[in-house]
Amino acid sequence: MKGVGNGSPREWPADCFLESGEGVRSMQTIQLVLSDASYARKLKQLLADNGNWPVSIKELPSFGKGGVVVLDDKVLSALASPPDFPDRVVLITRNEPAILSHAWDLGIRSVVYDSDTSSTLLLAIMSAWLRLPKVPQVSQRRVNSPNAPTPFQVLDPQSRSNRRH
């Protein structure tokens, strides 16, 4: 069977690796950090059946490493600190406003309901994978929340209307 569990790193697609200026390659993976170990194993097999994805099942997310991190709401609520790169996170959760609001405030935009089909979940993970940077870069923590401080200047609509005269 061709899949993540049986493939060696040299069989994985080239976009699983970031190439640094010194020719050093670092691995990008899909981390499954789910409170239900059985569901995590099934999801890993589903990813293996639908492509040659480098997948690992973890007890704790490693946000410092490249790649996609798939969490559920129980794991998210137990995190000691918010994810540094929330655009790399796919959250599997119930359709509850409090959970969704918390995820939004953390900057998480890829949310799949636990009642969604496996195809929808795969699409969300693949989409997050495609958003990964293709070259190494020093990123800053990014949070897109209405409650987070904004770097944008707020314009006074009154001053704009005064300039039209």
Helices and strands as residue ranges (DSSP letters): G 9-11, G 14-16, E 17-19, E 25-27, E 29-33, H 37-49, E 55-57, E 67-72, H 73-78, G 86-88, E 89-93, H 97-106, E 110-113, H 118-130, H 157-162
